[in-house]
């Protein structure tokens, strides 16, 4: 579909606004970079941060001097896209507390953006929840957290053999977590060398998708090494966790283990595919699926 006149005028207006000194960054959540014509006469190159869905798209942008982060390629709503991009940008330390940011995004596959969000990092707007997830603690590797969030989105989107599934990934403080859980089935990762069971390895993430059909949770060390699958979380403080209406036992278990320990838990809802990150009993980030594979 050809770009409408309104689409072009919308983009021009936002780029003119982004060029003003009061705006610190323009976060472009799109796989289609701005053209030379779009940028002509506007001193924006140092302000632009691209959030793209593939590393191969990021490489040429970085070579041309742009800051670029990657985000999972799943079909989010526009607001969810901004949330995910903010998490990635904060993890990469390219956005800082107090900065004013314009976020541009649109429909998946669209050439031009159709939605703009203005926010100040650390103040207001619901995306603050996404930014706050970066306060997880220095012991958590941002690469491991991003890999697990992407994996959780994949599990929620794809399910297993066409059937929706849910699961929990518990990251960090693994000695305590193992003490407060028990094995429900044979641990498929027992006896495998650590080098061959790290979530940063794409082959391991693919294996985790298959093992997500098992009852129970995954327990993962801070550095990404998978210790166990199929663990029943026995946290005693489940009744002290306040969850929003509609969330069941899986989410209660995920929240409770983060009260009993200093771990974080990433849950995948079987009914909706929604991904939530829990710390200290609170859901810090919620990512909803727009559509699920059937």
Secondary structure, DSSP 8 states (H G I E B T S, - for coil): ----HHHHHHHHHHHHHHTSTT--EEEEESSS---HHHHTT---TTTEEEEES-HHHHHHHHHTT-EEEE---S---HHHHHHHHHHHHHHTT-S-TT-EEEEEE-STT-SS--EEEEEETTBSSTTHHHHHGGGS-TTS-HHHHHHHHHHHHHHHHHTBTTB---EEEEES-HHHHHHTEEESS--TTTTS-GGGSBTTSHHHHHHHHHHTTSSSEEEE-TTSBEEEEEEEE--GGGGG----TT--HHHHHHHHHHHHSS-EEEEE-TTT--EEEEETTEEEEEE--S----
